Amino acid sequence: VKCLYVYTGGVYEYYNYADQYNDAFHEHAFMENVTVKYMPRANHTYTLRNDKSVLLESIIHWIKNIK
């Protein structure tokens, strides 16, 4: 299963840098099916218009590139 995980800066104490997911799970085979996007300036509800646009563009790009 292909997965897209999008993290924001809203929970900085839990997720706080772009490669954190990869650093935690890089040894696992499922990582070949995982795409992670980190948006440190966005809040978890994407209240700002630009953040929503970046999120939607990221999702659309990811969907178009599923193989």
PDB file of N, CA, C and O in Angstrom:
ATOM      1  N   VAL A   1       0.844  -1.176   0.000  1.00  0.00           N
ATOM      2  CA  VAL A   1       0.000   0.000   0.000  1.00  0.00           C
ATOM      3  C   VAL A   1       0.888   1.237   0.000  1.00  0.00           C
ATOM      4  O   VAL A   1       1.817   1.345   0.800  1.00  0.00           O
ATOM      5  N   LYS A   2       0.604   2.140  -0.877  1.00  0.00           N
ATOM      6  CA  LYS A   2       1.308   3.416  -0.917  1.00  0.00           C
ATOM      7  C   LYS A   2       0.694   4.349   0.122  1.00  0.00           C
ATOM      8  O   LYS A   2      -0.527   4.419   0.259  1.00  0.00           O
ATOM      9  N   CYS A   3       1.533   5.051   0.840  1.00  0.00           N
ATOM     10  CA  CYS A   3       1.057   5.946   1.900  1.00  0.00           C
ATOM     11  C   CYS A   3       1.729   7.302   1.779  1.00  0.00           C
ATOM     12  O   CYS A   3       2.917   7.403   1.472  1.00  0.00           O
ATOM     13  N   LEU A   4       0.945   8.341   2.025  1.00  0.00           N
ATOM     14  CA  LEU A   4       1.453   9.704   2.114  1.00  0.00           C
ATOM     15  C   LEU A   4       1.176  10.194   3.529  1.00  0.00           C
ATOM     16  O   LEU A   4       0.030  10.215   3.977  1.00  0.00           O
ATOM     17  N   TYR A   5       2.228  10.582   4.218  1.00  0.00           N
ATOM     18  CA  TYR A   5       2.093  11.140   5.561  1.00  0.00           C
ATOM     19  C   TYR A   5       2.505  12.598   5.499  1.00  0.00           C
ATOM     20  O   TYR A   5       3.590  12.927   5.019  1.00  0.00           O
ATOM     21  N   VAL A   6       1.639  13.467   5.985  1.00  0.00           N
ATOM     22  CA  VAL A   6       1.931  14.893   6.008  1.00  0.00           C
ATOM     23  C   VAL A   6       1.969  15.332   7.472  1.00  0.00           C
ATOM     24  O   VAL A   6       0.999  15.183   8.215  1.00  0.00           O
ATOM     25  N   TYR A   7       3.109  15.870   7.855  1.00  0.00           N
ATOM     26  CA  TYR A   7       3.288  16.344   9.226  1.00  0.00           C
ATOM     27  C   TYR A   7       3.436  17.852   9.226  1.00  0.00           C
ATOM     28  O   TYR A   7       3.979  18.440   8.291  1.00  0.00           O
ATOM     29  N   THR A   8       2.948  18.464  10.282  1.00  0.00           N
ATOM     30  CA  THR A   8       3.035  19.911  10.429  1.00  0.00           C
ATOM     31  C   THR A   8       3.890  20.252  11.644  1.00  0.00           C
ATOM     32  O   THR A   8       4.295  19.375  12.407  1.00  0.00           O
ATOM     33  N   GLY A   9       4.149  21.520  11.800  1.00  0.00           N
ATOM     34  CA  GLY A   9       4.880  21.996  12.964  1.00  0.00           C
ATOM     35  C   GLY A   9       4.004  22.123  14.192  1.00  0.00           C
ATOM     36  O   GLY A   9       4.460  22.588  15.237  1.00  0.00           O
ATOM     37  N   GLY A  10       2.753  21.714  14.076  1.00  0.00           N
ATOM     38  CA  GLY A  10       1.797  21.858  15.180  1.00  0.00           C
ATOM     39  C   GLY A  10       2.109  21.024  16.410  1.00  0.00           C
ATOM     40  O   GLY A  10       1.642  21.343  17.504  1.00  0.00           O
ATOM     41  N   VAL A  11       2.882  19.969  16.255  1.00  0.00           N
ATOM     42  CA  VAL A  11       3.273  19.138  17.398  1.00  0.00           C
ATOM     43  C   VAL A  11       4.793  19.001  17.403  1.00  0.00           C
ATOM     44  O   VAL A  11       5.339  17.903  17.298  1.00  0.00           O
ATOM     45  N   TYR A  12       5.446  20.124  17.526  1.00  0.00           N
ATOM     46  CA  TYR A  12       6.903  20.194  17.424  1.00  0.00           C
ATOM     47  C   TYR A  12       7.606  19.242  18.381  1.00  0.00           C
ATOM     48  O   TYR A  12       8.676  18.723  18.064  1.00  0.00           O
ATOM     49  N   GLU A  13       7.018  19.011  19.543  1.00  0.00           N
ATOM     50  CA  GLU A  13       7.663  18.131  20.510  1.00  0.00           C
ATOM     51  C   GLU A  13       7.650  16.665  20.074  1.00  0.00           C
ATOM     52  O   GLU A  13       8.393  15.858  20.633  1.00  0.00           O
ATOM     53  N   TYR A  14       6.819  16.302  19.083  1.00  0.00           N
ATOM     54  CA  TYR A  14       6.747  14.928  18.593  1.00  0.00           C
ATOM     55  C   TYR A  14       7.371  14.755  17.212  1.00  0.00           C
ATOM     56  O   TYR A  14       8.050  13.762  16.952  1.00  0.00           O
ATOM     57  N   TYR A  15       7.145  15.703  16.346  1.00  0.00           N
ATOM     58  CA  TYR A  15       7.674  15.615  14.979  1.00  0.00           C
ATOM     59  C   TYR A  15       8.253  16.973  14.650  1.00  0.00           C
ATOM     60  O   TYR A  15       7.523  17.961  14.571  1.00  0.00           O
ATOM     61  N   ASN A  16       9.590  17.031  14.452  1.00  0.00           N
ATOM     62  CA  ASN A  16      10.174  18.359  14.327  1.00  0.00           C
ATOM     63  C   ASN A  16      11.264  18.530  13.267  1.00  0.00           C
ATOM     64  O   ASN A  16      11.953  19.549  13.257  1.00  0.00           O
ATOM     65  N   TYR A  17      11.429  17.548  12.377  1.00  0.00           N
ATOM     66  CA  TYR A  17      12.334  17.774  11.252  1.00  0.00           C
ATOM     67  C   TYR A  17      11.943  16.861  10.084  1.00  0.00           C
ATOM     68  O   TYR A  17      11.315  15.821  10.284  1.00  0.00           O
ATOM     69  N   ALA A  18      12.313  17.254   8.889  1.00  0.00           N
ATOM     70  CA  ALA A  18      11.818  16.628   7.663  1.00  0.00           C
ATOM     71  C   ALA A  18      12.116  15.139   7.552  1.00  0.00           C
ATOM     72  O   ALA A  18      11.257  14.389   7.087  1.00  0.00           O
ATOM     73  N   ASP A  19      13.275  14.689   7.950  1.00  0.00           N
ATOM     74  CA  ASP A  19      13.640  13.283   7.780  1.00  0.00           C
ATOM     75  C   ASP A  19      13.381  12.423   9.013  1.00  0.00           C
ATOM     76  O   ASP A  19      13.881  11.301   9.101  1.00  0.00           O
ATOM     77  N   GLN A  20      12.617  12.929   9.950  1.00  0.00           N
ATOM     78  CA  GLN A  20      12.401  12.201  11.198  1.00  0.00           C
ATOM     79  C   GLN A  20      11.759  10.830  10.969  1.00  0.00           C
ATOM     80  O   GLN A  20      12.190   9.847  11.573  1.00  0.00           O
ATOM     81  N   TYR A  21      10.752  10.745  10.121  1.00  0.00           N
ATOM     82  CA  TYR A  21      10.080   9.471   9.849  1.00  0.00           C
ATOM     83  C   TYR A  21      11.064   8.479   9.226  1.00  0.00           C
ATOM     84  O   TYR A  21      11.140   7.321   9.635  1.00  0.00           O
ATOM     85  N   ASN A  22      11.808   8.951   8.238  1.00  0.00           N
ATOM     86  CA  ASN A  22      12.792   8.089   7.589  1.00  0.00           C
ATOM     87  C   ASN A  22      13.872   7.636   8.575  1.00  0.00           C
ATOM     88  O   ASN A  22      14.278   6.474   8.558  1.00  0.00           O
ATOM     89  N   ASP A  23      14.324   8.525   9.414  1.00  0.00           N
ATOM     90  CA  ASP A  23      15.334   8.158  10.400  1.00  0.00           C
ATOM     91  C   ASP A  23      14.830   7.077  11.356  1.00  0.00           C
ATOM     92  O   ASP A  23      15.598   6.218  11.790  1.00  0.00           O
ATOM     93  N   ALA A  24      13.555   7.121  11.676  1.00  0.00           N
ATOM     94  CA  ALA A  24      12.984   6.145  12.604  1.00  0.00           C
ATOM     95  C   ALA A  24      12.729   4.789  11.955  1.00  0.00           C
ATOM     96  O   ALA A  24      12.852   3.756  12.612  1.00  0.00           O
ATOM     97  N   PHE A  25      12.373   4.785  10.671  1.00  0.00           N
ATOM     98  CA  PHE A  25      11.916   3.544  10.034  1.00  0.00           C
ATOM     99  C   PHE A  25      12.710   3.126   8.798  1.00  0.00           C
ATOM    100  O   PHE A  25      12.264   2.234   8.077  1.00  0.00           O
ATOM    101  N   HIS A  26      13.848   3.721   8.527  1.00  0.00           N
ATOM    102  CA  HIS A  26      14.584   3.472   7.281  1.00  0.00           C
ATOM    103  C   HIS A  26      14.963   2.008   7.069  1.00  0.00           C
ATOM    104  O   HIS A  26      15.176   1.590   5.931  1.00  0.00           O
ATOM    105  N   GLU A  27      15.048   1.242   8.113  1.00  0.00           N
ATOM    106  CA  GLU A  27      15.445  -0.171   7.969  1.00  0.00           C
ATOM    107  C   GLU A  27      14.283  -1.090   7.584  1.00  0.00           C
ATOM    108  O   GLU A  27      14.494  -2.271   7.306  1.00  0.00           O
ATOM    109  N   HIS A  28      13.085  -0.567   7.567  1.00  0.00           N
ATOM    110  CA  HIS A  28      11.904  -1.388   7.303  1.00  0.00           C
ATOM    111  C   HIS A  28      11.524  -1.348   5.825  1.00  0.00           C
ATOM    112  O   HIS A  28      11.586  -0.302   5.179  1.00  0.00           O
ATOM    113  N   ALA A  29      11.133  -2.501   5.312  1.00  0.00           N
ATOM    114  CA  ALA A  29      10.794  -2.632   3.889  1.00  0.00           C
ATOM    115  C   ALA A  29       9.620  -1.759   3.479  1.00  0.00           C
ATOM    116  O   ALA A  29       9.565  -1.317   2.331  1.00  0.00           O
ATOM    117  N   PHE A  30       8.680  -1.496   4.378  1.00  0.00           N
ATOM    118  CA  PHE A  30       7.501  -0.706   4.006  1.00  0.00           C
ATOM    119  C   PHE A  30       7.856   0.723   3.601  1.00  0.00           C
ATOM    120  O   PHE A  30       7.037   1.412   2.993  1.00  0.00           O
ATOM    121  N   MET A  31       9.055   1.170   3.926  1.00  0.00           N
ATOM    122  CA  MET A  31       9.437   2.548   3.607  1.00  0.00           C
ATOM    123  C   MET A  31       9.482   2.814   2.106  1.00  0.00           C
ATOM    124  O   MET A  31       9.383   3.966   1.685  1.00  0.00           O
ATOM    125  N   GLU A  32       9.628   1.781   1.299  1.00  0.00           N
ATOM    126  CA  GLU A  32       9.629   1.997  -0.151  1.00  0.00           C
ATOM    127  C   GLU A  32       8.262   2.457  -0.643  1.00  0.00           C
ATOM    128  O   GLU A  32       8.143   2.955  -1.763  1.00  0.00           O
ATOM    129  N   ASN A  33       7.233   2.295   0.177  1.00  0.00           N
ATOM    130  CA  ASN A  33       5.878   2.706  -0.183  1.00  0.00           C
ATOM    131  C   ASN A  33       5.416   3.959   0.552  1.00  0.00           C
ATOM    132  O   ASN A  33       4.248   4.338   0.467  1.00  0.00           O
ATOM    133  N   VAL A  34       6.323   4.593   1.264  1.00  0.00           N
ATOM    134  CA  VAL A  34       5.952   5.738   2.097  1.00  0.00           C
ATOM    135  C   VAL A  34       6.551   7.024   1.532  1.00  0.00           C
ATOM    136  O   VAL A  34       7.734   7.090   1.198  1.00  0.00           O
ATOM    137  N   THR A  35       5.705   8.034   1.437  1.00  0.00           N
ATOM    138  CA  THR A  35       6.139   9.382   1.102  1.00  0.00           C
ATOM    139  C   THR A  35       5.778  10.261   2.288  1.00  0.00           C
ATOM    140  O   THR A  35       4.667  10.194   2.813  1.00  0.00           O
ATOM    141  N   VAL A  36       6.726  11.082   2.701  1.00  0.00           N
ATOM    142  CA  VAL A  36       6.507  11.961   3.846  1.00  0.00           C
ATOM    143  C   VAL A  36       6.714  13.405   3.417  1.00  0.00           C
ATOM    144  O   VAL A  36       7.698  13.736   2.755  1.00  0.00           O
ATOM    145  N   LYS A  37       5.791  14.240   3.797  1.00  0.00           N
ATOM    146  CA  LYS A  37       5.901  15.685   3.558  1.00  0.00           C
ATOM    147  C   LYS A  37       5.859  16.362   4.917  1.00  0.00           C
ATOM    148  O   LYS A  37       4.994  16.066   5.740  1.00  0.00           O
ATOM    149  N   TYR A  38       6.786  17.263   5.145  1.00  0.00           N
ATOM    150  CA  TYR A  38       6.833  18.006   6.403  1.00  0.00           C
ATOM    151  C   TYR A  38       6.598  19.476   6.114  1.00  0.00           C
ATOM    152  O   TYR A  38       7.317  20.088   5.323  1.00  0.00           O
ATOM    153  N   MET A  39       5.592  20.035   6.755  1.00  0.00           N
ATOM    154  CA  MET A  39       5.240  21.442   6.598  1.00  0.00           C
ATOM    155  C   MET A  39       5.380  22.125   7.959  1.00  0.00           C
ATOM    156  O   MET A  39       4.390  22.276   8.674  1.00  0.00           O
ATOM    157  N   PRO A  40       6.581  22.533   8.323  1.00  0.00           N
ATOM    158  CA  PRO A  40       6.833  23.024   9.674  1.00  0.00           C
ATOM    159  C   PRO A  40       6.088  24.294  10.055  1.00  0.00           C
ATOM    160  O   PRO A  40       5.849  24.535  11.238  1.00  0.00           O
ATOM    161  N   ARG A  41       5.724  25.097   9.088  1.00  0.00           N
ATOM    162  CA  ARG A  41       5.037  26.353   9.401  1.00  0.00           C
ATOM    163  C   ARG A  41       3.522  26.217   9.456  1.00  0.00           C
ATOM    164  O   ARG A  41       2.831  27.116   9.936  1.00  0.00           O
ATOM    165  N   ALA A  42       3.011  25.104   8.970  1.00  0.00           N
ATOM    166  CA  ALA A  42       1.555  24.894   8.952  1.00  0.00           C
ATOM    167  C   ALA A  42       1.074  24.398  10.312  1.00  0.00           C
ATOM    168  O   ALA A  42       1.795  23.711  11.036  1.00  0.00           O
ATOM    169  N   ASN A  43      -0.168  24.767  10.640  1.00  0.00           N
ATOM    170  CA  ASN A  43      -0.763  24.187  11.839  1.00  0.00           C
ATOM    171  C   ASN A  43      -1.570  22.960  11.432  1.00  0.00           C
ATOM    172  O   ASN A  43      -1.811  22.737  10.246  1.00  0.00           O
ATOM    173  N   HIS A  44      -1.975  22.185  12.390  1.00  0.00           N
ATOM    174  CA  HIS A  44      -2.574  20.881  12.071  1.00  0.00           C
ATOM    175  C   HIS A  44      -3.939  20.959  11.397  1.00  0.00           C
ATOM    176  O   HIS A  44      -4.427  19.949  10.890  1.00  0.00           O
ATOM    177  N   THR A  45      -4.564  22.129  11.377  1.00  0.00           N
ATOM    178  CA  THR A  45      -5.856  22.267  10.705  1.00  0.00           C
ATOM    179  C   THR A  45      -5.758  23.067   9.404  1.00  0.00           C
ATOM    180  O   THR A  45      -6.770  23.319   8.750  1.00  0.00           O
ATOM    181  N   TYR A  46      -4.556  23.458   9.037  1.00  0.00           N
ATOM    182  CA  TYR A  46      -4.307  24.169   7.783  1.00  0.00           C
ATOM    183  C   TYR A  46      -5.236  25.370   7.617  1.00  0.00           C
ATOM    184  O   TYR A  46      -5.941  25.488   6.615  1.00  0.00           O
ATOM    185  N   THR A  47      -5.228  26.245   8.594  1.00  0.00           N
ATOM    186  CA  THR A  47      -6.126  27.396   8.572  1.00  0.00           C
ATOM    187  C   THR A  47      -5.703  28.479   7.587  1.00  0.00           C
ATOM    188  O   THR A  47      -6.537  29.276   7.156  1.00  0.00           O
ATOM    189  N   LEU A  48      -4.442  28.522   7.230  1.00  0.00           N
ATOM    190  CA  LEU A  48      -3.990  29.528   6.269  1.00  0.00           C
ATOM    191  C   LEU A  48      -4.164  29.024   4.841  1.00  0.00           C
ATOM    192  O   LEU A  48      -3.873  27.868   4.534  1.00  0.00           O
ATOM    193  N   ARG A  49      -4.636  29.901   3.988  1.00  0.00           N
ATOM    194  CA  ARG A  49      -4.933  29.547   2.600  1.00  0.00           C
ATOM    195  C   ARG A  49      -3.716  28.963   1.879  1.00  0.00           C
ATOM    196  O   ARG A  49      -3.842  27.968   1.166  1.00  0.00           O
ATOM    197  N   ASN A  50      -2.559  29.563   2.055  1.00  0.00           N
ATOM    198  CA  ASN A  50      -1.356  29.062   1.380  1.00  0.00           C
ATOM    199  C   ASN A  50      -1.019  27.643   1.847  1.00  0.00           C
ATOM    200  O   ASN A  50      -0.642  26.797   1.036  1.00  0.00           O
ATOM    201  N   ASP A  51      -1.151  27.383   3.135  1.00  0.00           N
ATOM    202  CA  ASP A  51      -0.878  26.040   3.648  1.00  0.00           C
ATOM    203  C   ASP A  51      -1.840  25.017   3.044  1.00  0.00           C
ATOM    204  O   ASP A  51      -1.438  23.905   2.701  1.00  0.00           O
ATOM    205  N   LYS A  52      -3.095  25.394   2.918  1.00  0.00           N
ATOM    206  CA  LYS A  52      -4.084  24.500   2.293  1.00  0.00           C
ATOM    207  C   LYS A  52      -3.702  24.220   0.843  1.00  0.00           C
ATOM    208  O   LYS A  52      -3.795  23.085   0.376  1.00  0.00           O
ATOM    209  N   SER A  53      -3.276  25.253   0.140  1.00  0.00           N
ATOM    210  CA  SER A  53      -2.892  25.088  -1.266  1.00  0.00           C
ATOM    211  C   SER A  53      -1.697  24.152  -1.410  1.00  0.00           C
ATOM    212  O   SER A  53      -1.685  23.274  -2.273  1.00  0.00           O
ATOM    213  N   VAL A  54      -0.698  24.347  -0.563  1.00  0.00           N
ATOM    214  CA  VAL A  54       0.488  23.488  -0.611  1.00  0.00           C
ATOM    215  C   VAL A  54       0.098  22.049  -0.284  1.00  0.00           C
ATOM    216  O   VAL A  54       0.576  21.118  -0.932  1.00  0.00           O
ATOM    217  N   LEU A  55      -0.755  21.861   0.701  1.00  0.00           N
ATOM    218  CA  LEU A  55      -1.214  20.520   1.065  1.00  0.00           C
ATOM    219  C   LEU A  55      -1.935  19.859  -0.105  1.00  0.00           C
ATOM    220  O   LEU A  55      -1.620  18.724  -0.465  1.00  0.00           O
ATOM    221  N   LEU A  56      -2.892  20.553  -0.697  1.00  0.00           N
ATOM    222  CA  LEU A  56      -3.644  19.986  -1.822  1.00  0.00           C
ATOM    223  C   LEU A  56      -2.753  19.700  -3.019  1.00  0.00           C
ATOM    224  O   LEU A  56      -2.899  18.660  -3.661  1.00  0.00           O
ATOM    225  N   GLU A  57      -1.839  20.599  -3.326  1.00  0.00           N
ATOM    226  CA  GLU A  57      -0.910  20.370  -4.433  1.00  0.00           C
ATOM    227  C   GLU A  57      -0.032  19.147  -4.161  1.00  0.00           C
ATOM    228  O   GLU A  57       0.265  18.373  -5.071  1.00  0.00           O
ATOM    229  N   SER A  58       0.373  18.983  -2.922  1.00  0.00           N
ATOM    230  CA  SER A  58       1.198  17.826  -2.550  1.00  0.00           C
ATOM    231  C   SER A  58       0.425  16.529  -2.711  1.00  0.00           C
ATOM    232  O   SER A  58       0.964  15.544  -3.215  1.00  0.00           O
ATOM    233  N   ILE A  59      -0.824  16.520  -2.293  1.00  0.00           N
ATOM    234  CA  ILE A  59      -1.663  15.324  -2.417  1.00  0.00           C
ATOM    235  C   ILE A  59      -1.904  14.987  -3.879  1.00  0.00           C
ATOM    236  O   ILE A  59      -1.793  13.828  -4.279  1.00  0.00           O
ATOM    237  N   ILE A  60      -2.233  15.989  -4.671  1.00  0.00           N
ATOM    238  CA  ILE A  60      -2.486  15.759  -6.098  1.00  0.00           C
ATOM    239  C   ILE A  60      -1.226  15.232  -6.785  1.00  0.00           C
ATOM    240  O   ILE A  60      -1.299  14.286  -7.570  1.00  0.00           O
ATOM    241  N   HIS A  61      -0.085  15.832  -6.497  1.00  0.00           N
ATOM    242  CA  HIS A  61       1.173  15.370  -7.071  1.00  0.00           C
ATOM    243  C   HIS A  61       1.447  13.925  -6.676  1.00  0.00           C
ATOM    244  O   HIS A  61       1.841  13.116  -7.516  1.00  0.00           O
ATOM    245  N   TRP A  62       1.243  13.598  -5.419  1.00  0.00           N
ATOM    246  CA  TRP A  62       1.480  12.234  -4.924  1.00  0.00           C
ATOM    247  C   TRP A  62       0.563  11.240  -5.647  1.00  0.00           C
ATOM    248  O   TRP A  62       1.014  10.183  -6.089  1.00  0.00           O
ATOM    249  N   ILE A  63      -0.725  11.583  -5.764  1.00  0.00           N
ATOM    250  CA  ILE A  63      -1.686  10.694  -6.441  1.00  0.00           C
ATOM    251  C   ILE A  63      -1.289  10.469  -7.895  1.00  0.00           C
ATOM    252  O   ILE A  63      -1.325   9.340  -8.384  1.00  0.00           O
ATOM    253  N   LYS A  64      -0.915  11.527  -8.577  1.00  0.00           N
ATOM    254  CA  LYS A  64      -0.534  11.414  -9.985  1.00  0.00           C
ATOM    255  C   LYS A  64       0.709  10.564 -10.194  1.00  0.00           C
ATOM    256  O   LYS A  64       0.918  10.030 -11.283  1.00  0.00           O
ATOM    257  N   ASN A  65       1.527  10.436  -9.172  1.00  0.00           N
ATOM    258  CA  ASN A  65       2.783   9.690  -9.302  1.00  0.00           C
ATOM    259  C   ASN A  65       2.752   8.309  -8.665  1.00  0.00           C
ATOM    260  O   ASN A  65       3.791   7.663  -8.534  1.00  0.00           O
ATOM    261  N   ILE A  66       1.589   7.860  -8.275  1.00  0.00           N
ATOM    262  CA  ILE A  66       1.478   6.499  -7.729  1.00  0.00           C
ATOM    263  C   ILE A  66       1.693   5.527  -8.882  1.00  0.00           C
ATOM    264  O   ILE A  66       1.096   5.665  -9.950  1.00  0.00           O
ATOM    265  N   LYS A  67       2.549   4.550  -8.649  1.00  0.00           N
ATOM    266  CA  LYS A  67       2.830   3.556  -9.692  1.00  0.00           C
ATOM    267  C   LYS A  67       2.495   2.187  -9.189  1.00  0.00           C
ATOM    268  O   LYS A  67       2.659   1.206  -9.913  1.00  0.00           O
TER     269      LYS A  67
END
